[in-house]
Structure formats: structure tokens, C-alpha cells
């Protein structure tokens, strides 16, 4: 990362990115065809940058923008059912100023939290390829470098878990940690570095079936918040 790197520079480069032809075609097709419920809206249809508090101690990493969520609204975890679950949980834990995330400009602000993703464009069938993840990885690496107060990285799902492990190794140096994804897993990334936490992704597939409940997510956020307490290993403020 260049010394002059900034959140604005990373954001602008993400929005302008056209590295992955398959993802470019998908995001633009979805933006043209739209969903019936949103047919009168102008879709974002571009890569989606991170959003949140630049001084955050908690960094949440999702998989990729949803077709009619972030790909429509232009903000991570905004305008779909996954967003509704996630933001309600973050609000209850004190990280968000309101329990809803509907659209850009709706007044949502995060305190001590920053929201990002492994891949910045909506992928076909919600399945990015390893090559597409690798192409996006430098953006996450640069965000982590700028988020110098981060003490907890929360990966939502196995795909984001693997991407975060790789980005963290590149950002902080040293070997990539070897640990399998599991809900509630916590992996130290090294002295003075954040802890990596895992959660099931808040997709309807998980929340509607009870695989991930509001109580489970609240308990995990409580554990993460407790890890910020004085004397707990993690990156120092």
C-alpha cells in the first residue's frame, strides 16, 4: 500500500474496477433487468466499496453484494433480508445508530464498525470464483491497512473467512493462519494484530432455517465486544 493511500482513493478505485469480465456482465445485466419490486429504481450496478467508521475496532467482511441489495443500492448490506438481519444485530449491540439499512442516504451510521466484503461485484448464482476473489483481494488488504485500530475481523461465512485470512496475511505480514471456518470460531492473527472471528452468513438460507438466529448473533457480538476489554489479547487502540 502506498503511503498516500486513503479510503477515498480505495473507494474510487473499487467503483471504477472492471477486472473480472464475468462479474461486470452480471452486475450490469442485473441493473438493466431489475426486480419487479424495484423496476422504477436506478440500480447502482457497479462494484460496491466498504462503508463505516474509519476508526472501527470491528471490521465485518461479507461474501459479495446481493443482486437486488447492495448491487441495487450501492452500499454494503443494504436493501435486502441479509442486511435487515445484520444491521438489526449491529444496532442491538451498539454499533449502528438505527436498526434498518434501506438505501444510501437513509441516515445509517456505524460507530466502531466498518462493513466490507471479499468480492465487490454481484456474482452469478452468488458464487464468485477463486480467481475473482483473488482479483478483489488487494482492495480488502488496503482497507485493513487503513483500519489501523481494528481489533476484530468478523468473517460472514467460509468464503469470506478464507479471503480474510489471505488479506490479513498480506496486510500484517507473516504466514497465513491455518484454521477452518466455524460459527463462533476465534483465531489470533499474531501479536498486536486483530482477532479473526467467524459467523454464519446472515442469508435467508441460514436465518430462515434457524442455522443462524438473532440470539446466536447477539451472543457472538457480545463476545467480540468483550474481547476489546483491557487486558484481552488483540490489537491495541
N, C-alpha and C positions, 0 to 999 in steps of 0.2 A: 504493500500500500504506500502511495506517495505521501510525503509529509503534509501536503496541502489538501489531502482528501477531506471531504466533508459530506454530511448527509445529503445536502442539496446536489452535489456532484454525483453521488451514487444514485440518488433518485432519478436524476435526469438521464443517466446512462441506462438505468433499468428500463425506463419508459421508452427509450429510443431503440432498445435491443431488437435485432431480427436474426439472431444467431441460429435459431432452430426452425427450419422451413415447415416442419410438420406442426409445430406449435403456433407459428404465425398463421398458417392456413386455418387451424382450428379456432383460434381466438377471433379471427376476422369473420369466419363463417358464422359462428355463434352470434356475433354482434350484428350481422346482417339479418339472419333468420329470426332471432329473438325467441322469446317465450311468449305465448299468447297474453299472459297476465301483464307483460311489460312491453307490449307491442308499440306503445306510444312513447317509450323512453329512448333516449340516445345511449347506447351501450358504450362503455369505456373501450373495450376491445383491444387493449394494449397490455404490455407487461405491468404488473402491479408492484409498486415499491412498498417497503416497510412503513409502519406507522406507529407513533407512540412517543414516549418520553425519552429524549436523548440521554438523560441521566438514570435510566432504568437499571434496577438491580435484577429484574426478571425479564428475560427475553423468551417469548413464545414463538416456536417455529412450527408452522403448519406444512402441509404437503404442497398444495398449489391452489391458485384461485379457482373458485367454483364457477361453472359456466354462467349461471344466472345470479351469482352472488358478487364476488369481487370482480369478475370479468365484466359484469354489468355496471357496478357502482364505482370501480376504480380504487377501492380501499380494502385492505385485507380483512377477512372475516366480517363482511358487511352485506346485509340484504338477503340472507338465506337462513335455513334452520340450524346449520352448524354454527353460524355467527350468533344466533339467538341464544344457543346453549352456552357457548364460550363466554360471551360478554356478560350474560347474567351471572355466571360464576365469578368472573373477574370483578364485577360490581359488588357482589356479596362479600368478596374478600378485600374490598377497598382499593382495588387497582383501577377501576373505572368510575367516572362521575355519573353514569346513568346505566340502566340495565339493558338498553337496546342499542343496536348498531344497524341502522336502516339505509343510510345514504351519506355520501360526503356532505359536510356542512350541517349535519344534524345535531351538532353540539357535543359529540362524544370526545372525551379526552381521557387519556390514560395517565396515571401517576405511578411512577416506579415500574412501569411495564412498557415493553416495546413488542410489536407483533410483526413477524416476518414469515418467510416460507422458503422451502427448499427449492421450489421451481416457481417462476413468476408469471407464467402463462398457463391458461387453462389447457390441460392435455386431453386428447381423445379418450373417452371412457375413464377419465380420471386416473390415467396410468402413464406417467412420464417414463421415458426410457432412462437407463443408466447414463447414456450419452447426454441426454437433455439435462439431467441433474448435474452432471459434470460441467456443462456449459454455464449453468446458473451459479455454481458453487462460489466463484470469485465474488459475487455480489454479497452473499451471506458472510463470507470471510471478511470483507471490507466493513460490513455493518458491525460484526463482532469486534473488530479492531476499534471502531469508533465508539462503541458502547463500553467504554473503559471502566464503568462502575458495575458492570454486570456481575452478579454472584450466583445466578441460577439460570440455566438454559432449559426450557421445558419443550421437549420434542413431542409433537402430537402424532403418534403412530410410528411404525417401524421405518417407513421411507424417510421421514423427517429425522428420525433418530440416527440413521446411517449418514445422512447428509450433514447433520450437526457434528457428529464425531469427526468426519473428514474436515469440515470447515474449521473446527476448533483446533485440530492438529496443525493445520496450515497457519492459523492466526496466532496461536500461542506458542507454537514450536513443540518439538518432541515427537514421540511416536503416537500414532493414533491409539486411543484406548480400545481395548477389546472387551466388549460386553454386549450381551444380547438384549434386545428391547423387551420390556415388560411394563405393564402399568404399575406405577409406583416405584420403578427402579431408580436408583440414585448412584451415579458414578462420579467420583472425583476425577478431575481432569489434570490435576497436578497442583503443587504448592502455589498459592496465590492466584489460582485460576477458579472460574466458576464451577459449580456442581452441575452435572447434566442429569435432568430428571425426565422420566417418561410417562406419558399418559396415552390411553386410547384416544384416537381422533374423535372429536365430538360430531361425527357424521350421524345422520338419522339411522344409518345401518347399525351403529353402536348404541345410540341413545334410545331408539325406539324398542330395541330388544332387551334393554337393561344391562347390556355389557358394560356401559358407562352410565352411571347415574349422577344426578346432581350432588348427592351426598358423597359419592366417591371422589368427584372432582373437588368438592369443597374441602374434603379431608386432605387431598394432595396439596392444594394451595396453602392450607394451614401448615403442613409440614415444610413446604418451601419457605413460607413466611418465617417460621420458627428457625429455619437454618440461617436466617440473616441476623439472629440474635448474637450479641457479643460473645466471643469465645468459641463460636461454632466455625469449623474449618470452611474456607471459601475465600473468594476474592475480597480483599479489604476495600472499604469505602474510601 
